[in-house]
Amino acid sequence: MRDKILIVEDELLVARDLEVMLQTAGYDVVGIARTAKEALISVDRTGVKLVLLDIYLEGDVTGIELAAALNERNVAFVYLSANSNKATIDAAGLTRPYGFLVKPFREKDVLVALEIARARHQNSTEAQLRREILAHEQLLQTAAGNAGTEQQLLAITMVLQSYLPFDFIEIGVCGGPHARGFWRGFLRLGFSEYQSLGREELCTMSGLEQKEIDQYLFHGDRETIPSFYANSAFTEMIRVYSDRRLFARLFALDSHMVCPLMTDNGFIFYLNFYSRPGKSFNRGQLHFLDRIRHSLITVFRELHMAGLDNIAVVPKKGATLNAGNDVFPGIIGRSKMLLSALDMVKQVSAVDSSVLILGETGTGKEKIAENIHLLSARRNGPMVKVNCAALPFSLIESELFGHEKGAFTGAVSRRIGKFEQAHGGTLFLDEIGDVPPDVQVKLLRALQEREIERIGGRGTVKVNVRIVAATNKDLEHEMAEGRFRMDLYYRLNVFPVWMPPLRERLEDIPLLVDHFIRVYNERYQKKMEGIATSALHHLMNYHWPGNIRELENCIERSLVLANGHLIQHVLISSPRITEPVTATSIKTIEEVEREHIIIVLDKCNNKIYGVGGAAEMLNIPPTTLASKIKKLGISRG
């Protein structure tokens, strides 16, 4: 059966050329649409699942706006555009396209992009089905065993948290023989940590009387249609519903999704999700909830039969519940942005798709890659790491794919490359944006065909490897500049994970500081108890261009040089000089070195040797430092 495709293009000549090209290649072209309205009519009429989409169309609706409707219908689309500037690519990228072609394009480019889009869409559909099956199994497991009702509700919350981005969830039941109904809330504190809230806790937090809280929770209208709210719709919604207005005020929430679960005996079990960042919820998530609806009803019906009302006396007020041990070793923080990234990591770890980790230098991309491997089914296989930026261009191909003996001068024996070393496990390609174009072609083939060819080899070698890549570069900009292949980008970018910079998760700094103090206390045999409030305030007001790595270096330096039991002063790297440098202001290397040693000696109270000495701080032997002090004429007072 031929794949159906719709062409959405306002230039009829271009559209006709594409139609002939695609029909010759074996596609069933269901039509040509010149406006967004025509396109949606055709999509709904034909059920087509693949669209070539121009960005600028006839009428008031652009291709980028049309993309939202295609996403809702689970239709894959590849953009066509004569405009490849960064603003256009950025706007298009937000719609999660399956490809991007810049006019004029070659026939081969179009066919390859469509093949990638078709494969990605199929993988996406299969992954979505796997997610639904996994969620179904996980929900039914929450009802197994002898866990108490509170722990079962927490387990349900944790299952749903893996798939939905919420900060607060309320679980309740109304209708049927329940005159008053049942209500419980869980406020997220950490990745697997929640505060359990009942009626008494709400009274304490809000300052309202019990009867007012009961009026909010049990006597208001309940929606019977699944829906979501954000921005102005959220503002209007909380004007109507007093209970949601209360939650929005108490927990600073600004988006909401409603999931009523109606049974045939008159009960309404309801799940209401809330989140702090706007536009957290969408139709795809409502569709996901609808697909697991029967599992949710089954679990809640069993909980109800077991006696939900018994939960009223447990847990203790303000109790904090933890759903298990630390899921992500080595990752510190509770900020909303970090937790959102970790939720995505937990999701993608369960499937075998490629992952692209994005983020600035020092944000912890390698730690995320390690955790993806540890949480995956490949955890017992090898994890092989490659820093693509650290390899010379002449060696990177040999490093990745290996070579045969005699393949080039110096190849005195066969070398097994990183792909083969990672067979059955995970290959982490750090700084993927630095891979040269000729190697990108071979990397794409390895991803598509799951086979590699050693340099000088006469045949291919099958490899079973999961690729996790990372970069601090804007790959979409690199594509627009022609430095990174578009087909490789979309093959890698099956599941992107964005790591936030430290300046956007400042609330995690105190936790990170405590962690680094423990680490370096042990390393340097110190007994530092913490950090002074003024020093912590200084850290909270710095912009951290080097992110967590810079913070760690700062704490290490400060701890080594600190006296007493608290870090009183933090040694943050000096800001870059932005004023133009004049010829008279340029210093010799010896002058710079002399000044630097004097500063370090001053910080170390002229101590050279031992723990906390200047030699340790400068990472050079004490004898070398003593020699430099004498050579540079430095007086130690």
N, C-alpha and C positions, 0 to 999 in steps of 0.2 A: 504493500500500500504506500502510495506516494505521500510525502509530507505536504500538508497544506500551508500556504503562506499568503499573506495580504500585503500589498504594496501601498503605503500611505505617502504620497508624493504629489506636490502641486504642479511640478513641471512635467507636462505630459510626455515630452520627448524622452526625458530621463526615465520616466516610469515605464514607457514602452520598451526601451532598451533593457531595463531590468527584467521586465516580463519575459522577453525573448531569452535572455541569459538564464533565468531561473527555470523556465520550461525546458530548455535544452539540457540543463543539469538534472532534470528529473523531478522538479517541484511542481505541485499542483497550485497554480496561482489562482486564488479564488476571486480576485478582483483588484481594481486600482481605486483608491479613495483620495480625493483632493482636499477634504476637510475632515476635522475631527468627528463631526456628526456622522458623515458618511462612513467613516472608519468604524465607529461603534455599532452602527446598524449592521455592517457587514460582519463584524466579529460575532455579534449576537445571533445573526442569521446562520452563519456557516460553522460556528464553533471552532474557528481557526485558532491555533495556539502559537503561531509564530508570525511576527510582523516586522517588515522593514519600514522604519518610521523617520520621515524627514522632520527636522525641528521646526522649520518655518512653513506653515500651511496657509491655504486660503481661509479667510474668516478670522474671527477674533481669538480662537483657541489655538495655542501652539502645540507642537508635538510633545513638549515637556509637560504641559498641562494634561494632554491626552494620556500620557504615560501612567498617571495616577489611576485612571479608569482601567487601563490594561492590567496594572498590578492587581487591582481588586478582582479582576476576572481570571487571574493566574495565566496571563498571556505573556510569552517571552517576546521581547522587542529589541531590535538592533537599530541604533540611531544612524541616520544619514545627515551629514551637514557639510556645507561649504565653509562654515565658520568654525575654526578650531581654536579660537582664543580661550584663555583660561576661564573667563567668566562663563562662557557657554558650557565648557566641559564640567565646571563645578556645578552649575545648575542641573545639567543632565545627570551627573553622577549621583545627585541626591535622590533620583528616581529609581536607582538600582537597575540600570540597563543590563542587557546581556551582551552588549557589544557597542562599538562606536566606530563608524567609518567616516573618513574625511574625504569630501569630493575634491578632485576627481579620484576615482578608485579603480583598481584593476579587477578584472573578473575573479581572479584567484583570491583576492582579498575579501570580496563579497562572499564567495562560497565557503572560505575558511571560517569567516566570522559567523555565518549562519550555522555551520556545522558545530562550532563551539557553543553557540547559543542553544541549539537543539539539545546537545549533550548536557549542557548546564541545566536547562529546564527539566530534562528528564531526571537528572540527578537530584534537582531541587524537589521535584514531585515525589521521587522515591524517598528522599530524606524527610520530607514532610510526613509521608505515610509512616516511615519508621519512627518519627517523633511521636505520632499519634498512638502507634502500637505500644511504644515504650511508656508513654504517659498512662495509657490504659492499664498496662501491667503494674506500673508503680502505684497507681491509685488503688487497685485491688489488693496490693500487698499491704497497704496501710490498714486494711480491715483484718488482716491475718494476725495471729499471735495474741498475746495477752496484755498488750499495752493499754494504759488507761485512756479514757476519752480525751483528756487534755493532750496527751502525747499523740493520739491519733489525729486530732485536729491540726496539731503542729506538723505532723508528717504530711498531711494533705497540703498544708500551706507550703511546705518545702518542695513538694512535687510541682505545684503550680508556679512557684517562684523560679523554677528552672526554665520555664517557658514564657513567663509574663513579667514585665518590668514594673512591679508595684512596691511601694514603701509601706502600705497599710492595707490590710484586708479585713473585712467584716464578714462573718459567717453567721447565718441565722435561719430560723424557720418560723413560718407563720401559717395561719389557716388550720383547717382540720379541727380536732378537739382541743388544740392549744389555745386557751383564752388569751394568755399573755404572750406566748411565743418564747423563743430562745435567741440569745445574741452572744457572740464572742468576737473579739477583735485581736489581731496580732500586728504589732508595730515592729518593723524591721530595725534592728540595731547594728548587726554585723552580717557577715555572709551566711552564717548558720545560727544566728542569735536573734531572738525576738522577745519583746515584752508582751506578755499576755494581759489583755484588758477585758474586764467585765463591767457590770453596772457600777460597782463600788469604786473602781479605779477611775471611771469617767466622772463620777461625782467629785472625787478628790482633785482631779486635774482641771475640771471646768469650774468648780465652785458652785455647781448647781445642786438643787435638792434631788433626792431619789425619785420623787414623783415627776419632776421635770424631765429627768433622763428617761424614765419609763415612757413618758409621753412622746419623746423624740424617737425612741427605739421601737415601740410596739403599737403606737396608735396612728402613725402616719401612713400615707398611701405607699404601696409597694409597686414598682414597675413590673410588668409582665412581659416586656419585650426587651431582648438584649440590645444594648446601645452603649455608646461611649461619648464622652464630653471633654472638650479642651477649649482653652481661650474664652471667647465670648459665650460659647455654649455652656461651658462650665460655670461661668459667672451667673448666667441666667438660671441654670439648674439649681445652684445652691440657694437662690432666692426662693425657689419653690419648696425645696426639701430642707427642713430645719435640722434633721440629723446630719445630713451631709455638710451643711453649713457649719455645724459644730466641729466635725472632723477636720474640715478645711482650716478652721481657725486654730484648733489645737495643734495640728501637725504640719501646718504650712503646705497644704496640698493644692494642686491646681489642675489635675486631670483625673478622670474617673471612668470606670467601665462597669456596667451592670450585667450580671448573669443570673437571671431567675431560672430555677429548675422546678418546673411544675409537674406534679405527679397526678395519677388518675384518681387518687382518693382525697384530693382537695388540699394537700400540703403544698406549700411553696418553700423550697429550700433556696436561699439566695446567697450569692457570692458577689460582694461589691469590692472592687479593686480601686485603689487610689495611688497616685504617684506625684512626686514633687515637680519634675521637669514637665513643661507643657508638651502636648501632643505625644504622650507616651503610648497611647493605645490606638489601634486601627482595626479595620474590618477583618484583616487577616487573623488577628487574635480572637475576634468574635467567632470567626469560622472555626478556628482551632477548638475553642470551648464548645461549640456546637457539635463538633466531631467526637468529643469525649463526654458529651452530656450524659449518656446512659451510664457510663462508669461512675460519674459524679453522683448521679441519683442513687445508684446501687450502694455506694459507700455511705452516703448520708442517710439513706433509709435504714441501713443496718445500725448506724450510730444512733439514730432516733429510737429504734426498737430496743437498743441497749440502755436507753435512758439518758438523753442529753441533759435533762434537768439536774442530774446528779453532779454536773460540773460546777454548779453554782457555788459550791463551797471550796473549790480548789481552782488554781493554786492560791498561795498567799498573795496579798495585795502587792501589786507592782512586781510580781515575780518575773524573772528573766529566764527564758527557756533556751537551752542550747540543743540543737538537733544532732550534734555529733562532734567528733574531733576536728581539728583544723584540716580543712579540705585542701588548702593551698599552702603547703609548707614554703616558707621563705618570702611570702607576700604579706606585707603589713598594711593595714588600713581598714577604715570603715566608711569612707566617704561614698556618697551616692554614685559618683562617676566611676570609682574603682569597683564597687559592687556590681554595677551594670556590666562592666567589662568581664568580671569573674562569672557572672551569670551566663554570658555568651560563651566563655571558655568551657564551662560545665556542659553546655548544650553540645558544642562542636566536638568535645572529647568523646562523646558516645557514638559518633559516626566517623567514617574514614575519609572525609573529604579534605582537600587542601585548605590550609589556613594562611592568611596573610595578616601579620601583626604590624600595625602602624603606630608610629609615635616618635617623639623626639628622642635624641640621644639621652640615655640615663634614666628612662622611664620604667625599665624592668622588662623589656621585651623577651630577653633570654629566659628569665624566670617563668614567664607565661608559657613559652615554648616547652620548658621542662615539665610544667604541670599538665599541659595538654597531653604530653607523652605518658606521664604517670597515671593519668585518669583514663587513658584509652585502652582498648583491647590489645594494643601492641606493647603494653608496659613491660612485659617480660623479654621483649626484643631489644636490640641495641638502639641507642639514640646517638647519632653522629652529628657533630656540629661543624659548620664551615663558615668562617668569616670571609665572605667574598671580597670585602674591601681590603683585606690584609694580604691577598694573594696577587702576585704579579700577573699581568694579563697573559704572559707567555706560559704560565704554569696552571692557570685555573682550570683549563680543559682537562689536563692530565690529572689534577687533583680530584675533580668530580667524577670523571669517567674511567680513569686509569689508562695504562698504556702497555703495549707488548714489548718484549725485549728487542732492542734494535730499532724501535719506531723512530727515534731521533738521536742525535748525538748526546751521549750521556745516559741513554736508556739501557743500562747494563743488565737489567732484569725486568721481569713482568711486575707491574705495579697495579694493585687492586684499588680502584677509586672509591670515593665516598659513597656513591650510589650502591655499589656492591657490598661495602662494609655495613650499610644500613639495611640490608635485605631482611625483611620481616619486622622491621622497626620503623623509626622516624628519622628523617633527614632534615636538620634545621639549617636553612640557608639564611644566615644573617647578612644584612646589607645587600639584599638581592638587587637593589637599584644600581649597584656598581658592577654587575656582570656585563662584560662587553657584548656587543650585538651578535657577533658570530657564535658565541657560546650560548646566547639566548635561544638561537634556533635549535641547537642540540638539546638544550634543556626542555624546550617545548616538546620535542619529539619524545624525550624520556617520559614526560608527564602524560602525553597522549597514548603512546604505544606501550608504556611500561617496559621498555627495553632500552639498553644503551649499547654503544659500540666503543670499545677501547681504541685509543689512538694506535694505528698500525695493525688493528685487528681485522680479521677477514669475515667475521660474523657478528651477530648481535647476541647480547646476554640479557635474559629476562630478569627483571628486578621487581620485587614486591615492597614498595617503599611508600610511606606517607610523607608528603612534603609539608613542612611548616616553614614559611618564609617570613622575614622581617625587614623593615626598612625605615629610615628616618626621612626619606625623600618623598616628595609629592610625585608619585608615579604617574598620575594623570597629567601633570605638567611635563614630566619626562616624555610621555607619549606624544603630547602636542608638539614637543621639540624634536621628536624623531629619535630619541635616545633609548627608548624602551618599547619593545614590541607590544602592540595592543592585544594580539592573540595570546601572548604569554601572560599579560596582566590579567585578562579575564579567566584564563585557566588557573592562575594562582588565587585569584580573588573570589573563590567560591564562598568563603566564609571569612569576612574581614573582622578583626578585633582591634579596636582602637584603644591605646593606652593613654590616659590623660596625663598632661604635664603636671608637675608638682604644684605649680602656681594655681592650678584649678582644683586642687584637693588639699588646700592648706590645713584643713581640719585633721589630716593624717600626720602632720609634722610631729606633734607630741608623741604619738605612738611610735613613729620611726625613730625619733631621738632616743626614747627609752630602749628600743631594741638595739640601736647601735652602741649605746652606753654599755649594755650587758655584753655585747660582742667584744668590745675593745677593753672592757674591764678584765675579761677572761684572757684576752691575748696579751695584754701588757701587765697583768697581775696588779691591777689597780682596784680601788674600792670606792669609785665614784658613785654617789648615791642618787644623783640626778642633775638637773640644770636649774639655774636661777631663773626666776620669773622674768627679769629684765633681759636676760640672754635669750630666753625662749621667745619673748616679744620681738627681739631683733630678728630671729629666724622667721617668724611669721610675717614680717614686713619686707622680706627680701623676695626678689622675683625668680630666683633659682633657674637661670638659663641651663645649668648642667643637671637639673632635676635631682633624682634620688642619689645618683652617684656623687654629685657635688655635695649634697647634704651629708652623706656618709663620710666623705673626705674631710668635711668641715668638723664633724663631731670627733673624728679620729685625731685630727690636729689639736683641737681644743682640749680633748681629754688628756692627751699626752703632756701638754704644757700646763694643765691646770694644777693648782695646789688646793689642799683641803678636800672637802667631801662633795662640793658642788662645782659644776662648771659655771664660773661667773662671767667669763668673756668668751665669745665665739669668734673664731678666726675665719671670716668669710673672705673668699678670694676678692682681690681688689677689682673694681669695675674697670672695664677697658677705657683707655684714654681716647676721647673722641676729638680733642683739639688737634689741629694740624701740627705735625712735628717739624720744627725748624732745624736747620743744619747745626746751629749752635747748641740745641738741646739734646742732640744725639750723644749717648754715652758709649764708651768702649765696653767690650764684654767683661774685662777685668773690673771696671767700675761697677757694673751691674752686679757681678758676682760678689764683690766686696760689700756692697750695700745689703745684699740679700743675707749674707752670712752674719753681718752685724745685727740685723733685725732678728734672726733666729737665735743668736747668742743672747740677745737681750731678753727674748721670751723664755729662754732656758736658764736665766740667771747665770750665764757664762759656763754652764755645765756642758762638757763635751762628751764624756764617756757615760755608758750605762743607759738604763731605761729612762726615757724622758730627756736624754741629752741631745745636744744639737746634731751630733753625727747621726743618731737614729732618726731625727726629724728630717735631715737632709738625705737620708738613705745612702750614706757613704761611710767608709771605714773611718774610725776616729783618727788613725794615723794620717790618713789623707787630709782630713779636716785640719788637723794641727799643722800640717805642712802648708796648706793654703793660708791659714791665719798668719803664719810667719812670712810667707811670700808676699802677701798683700798688705803687710804692715798693719794688721789689725791689733789694736790694744784691747786687752781684756779687763782693763780698769784695775 
